[in-house]
Amino acid sequence: MSWLYRGINSITPKSAKWKYCGMHILDLSEQNNHEILFNDFEGVLLSLSAENVRVVVDSVEFNLIGRTGVFAGISDWIYIPVGAKLVISGKNGLLALSTAAATKKFPATYTSKDKVLVEIRGSGFATRQVNNIATPDSFLGAEKILVCEVITPGGNWSSWPPHRHDGIAGCDFNNEEIYYFQIGKQNSDHGSNEGRGYFRVYSYDKSIDETMTINDRDFVIVPHGYHGPSIAAPEYPMYFLNVLAGPAENRTMGFCDDPSHHWIREDWKNQKQDSRLPMTNVNGKRI
């Protein structure tokens, strides 16, 4: 099967051949206005490199302050409920709209960037920054959707140890997942066409084992199996945006480690976290 999607701006449940997750990258420099009806899905809208975007959800208007790039700071974000009409107006830059199939209606919600929970996860060469957008601990007002961002400094590993959440072979957690990558270059705010990273996925029964070269703006879908590591090359920091959703009634970010590598989590206690993190904060890029 194809895990890697390159040269596209949209993943839908139909194109991924699954039930819940979607993600759409909207380029306001190509199209200034977007109108989307959320007939049977809910969504999370955040900026990748757009600023001061007018967003109307039904009759409620918001201003998405945004950011100049994913390595430049944290973005505010908006939850869009099932059944809503979304209208977006802006001059330039990229937006990310993550979606999940849903039926329950929650209020449209704006979250300022100072309310985004930033977590430093892992240790040693596996230290990374996690911006918890719409996770169970950070946001309760959704039915299915789960969203977070991860920034991995150049030379570090993320998605480590390898883990899965496919609901098979003794793993009780079941979520589809999309990764959207940007690969930075040294201290740039944005991704770079020259940037490269690496990502591995493999199935529980070992019938699939693929390590992919990741370019800037690539998507990877994970319908099942272990995934990790995601590897940032030296001097090329890696950003990825995750959306997850699944059949469980209660939203969960739960996972099952590859038992061969679970010991690594305990070993982190003997390592120092990477002092380059957090790379971004509420005030922008860390200096």
N, C-alpha and C positions, 0 to 999 in steps of 0.2 A: 504494500500500500504506500501511498505518498504521504509523508509526514511534513515535508517542507513545501511551502508555497512562496514563490518569488515573483516579483513584478506585478503584484496585484494589490488592491486597496481594500478588499472586503472578503471576509469569511462568513458564511451563513450556515445554519444547521443543514440546509440542503446540500451546499457545496462540500461540507465536511462529512456528510452522510451520517449525521447523528441527530440528537433531539433538542439540545438546549442552547449551546453557546454560539455567539456570533461576535464579530468585531469589524468595525469599519473605520478607515482612516480618511478623514475629510480634509481636502486641501482647499483652503479658502482663497488661495491665489488663483486657482483654476475655476472655482465656482464660489461666489461670495455669499450666496443664499441657499439654504437647504430646508426642505419641509418634509418631515417624516411622521407617518402615523404608526403608533405603537399598538397595533391591533391585538397581538397575542404575545407580547414580550415587554420586559422592563429594561431599563438601561442606565448606564453611568457615562456621563460626558465629562471629559477633562481635556486640558490643553497639552499638546506636545510642543508646539512652538507658536501658538497664536495668543494674542493679547487683546483685551477689551472687546470681547465678543458678546453681541446681544443675543440672548436666548429667551424664547417665550415658550412656556409649557402651558398649553391651553390658554388661559387669560393671564397667567402670572409671568411677569417679566423679571429676568435676572441679568446681571452683568458678570460674565466670566472674566476675571482679571487675567488669568493665565500666566504664561511665562515665555521667555524667548527661546528656551530649549530644555530638553529633559535633563541635561547636565548643568543647567543654570539655576535651578531652584525647584521648589514644590509648587504644584498647581492647586488652586481651588477646584471644586467639581460639583456636578449637579446630578441628582438622581431623578430619572424620568419614569413615571409609573405606567403600567399597562393601561391601554386605552387612551393615552394622551396624544395630543398633536404637538410635535416639536418643530419650532421654527428657529433657524440659526442665521445670523447675519454678521459678517465680519469682512475685513479687508484682505488679510493674508495670514499664512501660517497653517499649521496642521492641528487638527483635533482628533481625538480618539473616542469613538462611541462603542462601548462594550454592551452586549445585550444578552439576555437569557429568557427563554420561554417561560411565561408566567401567566397566572390567572387572577391572583389577588391584587387588589388595588391599594397602594399606599400613597401618601402625599408626596408631591414633588418637593425636593429638599435641596437647598444650597448649603454646601459645607466650605467654609473659608480655609485657606491653607494652614492657618495656625491651629486648626482642629485635626489636621492629619497626623496620625500617630506614627512616629518614626522609630524604627527598631533596628538595632545593630545585631545581626544574627551571625552565629558561627564564630570562628576564631582562626588565628594563624592565616594561612593562605586561602582559607574558606570564609573569611570575613566579608560580609556584604551588608548593604543598607536596604531595608524593606520599608516602603511607605504604605501603610495599611489604609487603603481607601475605603472600600465597602467590604469589610471583613466582619465576621460575627462579633468580634470584640470592639470594633470601631463604629459599626453602623447596624442598627436593628431594623430600619424601616424598609425592608425589601423581602421578597418571597424567596427568590432563588439565587440572584446574582451575587458573585464574590469577585472583588477586584483588588489587586495590589500591584505596586511597582517595585522593582528590584534594581539597584545599581551596584555593579561589581567593579571594583578598581582594576586597572590593567594588571595582568599577571595573576589574578585571583580566580578561584572557582566558586560557583554558586550552584543551586539545585543539588546540593551535596550534604549528606550522602544520598545516593539514588533512592527514589521513593515512588510509590504508585498509589492511586486511589481509583481503582477500576471495578471494585465490588466482586472480584473473583478470587478463587483459591485462598480463602481465609482472610481476605482484606475486606473489612466491613464498610469502608468508605468508598463512595462512588461519585466522582465528578468528572465530567469532560473538562478539558483545559486548552486554552489557546495562549501561545506566547507570541508577542509582537516585539521585535528587537530593533534597537538602534545601537550602532557601534560607534563610539566616539573616537577622537584622535587627540591625544595629549590633553590639553585644557579647553577644548572647544565646547561650546554650549550645545552643539548639534551632533548628530551622527555624521559619519564620513563615508564616502564611496570607497575609500581605501581601507576602511576598517574590516577586520575579519575576527570571527570568534568560532567556537565549536560547541556542539550539543549532541548528547548521546541519548538514544531511546532503545529499550530492549524489552521484549515480552517476558512474562513469567516463565513460559516454557522454553525460552531460548530460540524459538523459531524465527524471531525478528531481533536483529542487533544492528543498529545503524548509527554511525557517527557522522554528523553533518557539518559542513563548513557553513557558517552563518555570515551573511552579508547584512549591511545596513538595510533596515526596513523589511526584513524577511519575517514571515509567519511560520510557526510550527504548531501543528495540532497534536494533541495527545489523547486519543480515545481510550487507550489502555496501556498497561505495561509500566515498567520502571523508566524514569527519566532523570537524567543527570549523569555527569556534571554539565553545566554550561560554563564554558571557559573563556575568559577575557584574555586576549593576547597582551603582552607587556606594552604599555603606552597606549593601548586601545581599550578604554573602559567600556563595559557592556551595560546597556539598559534593557530591561524587558518589562512589558506590561502584561499581566496575566488576567484573564477572565475565566472563572470556573462556575459550573452549575451542574446539578444532577437531580435525580429523582427523590432524594431524601426530603422529608417534610421540614426538617430543621437544617438550616444552612450550617455547613461545617467545612473547615479547612483541614480536616483530619487526613492522615496518610499512613502508609505502611512502608517502613524502610526495607531496603534489600538487607536481609539478615546478615549477609556477608560483610556489610559495611556499617552496621548500626553502632559498633563499638567506637566509631569516630566521634560521636556526640560526647561520649564520656571523656575522650582524650582532649577535647577542646578546653577542659578545665585546666590543663597543663600548658596551654598556649596563650599568647597575648593576642588581643584583637588588633587588627590593622589600624594604625593611628591616622590613616588617610580618611577614615570614616567618622562621622557622616560626611559624604561629599557635598551634599546640599542640605539646606535647612530652610526655615520659614523666611529668613532674610535673603535667600538666594544661594549663590555658590559659596562654599567654604573657601576662605582665603588662607 
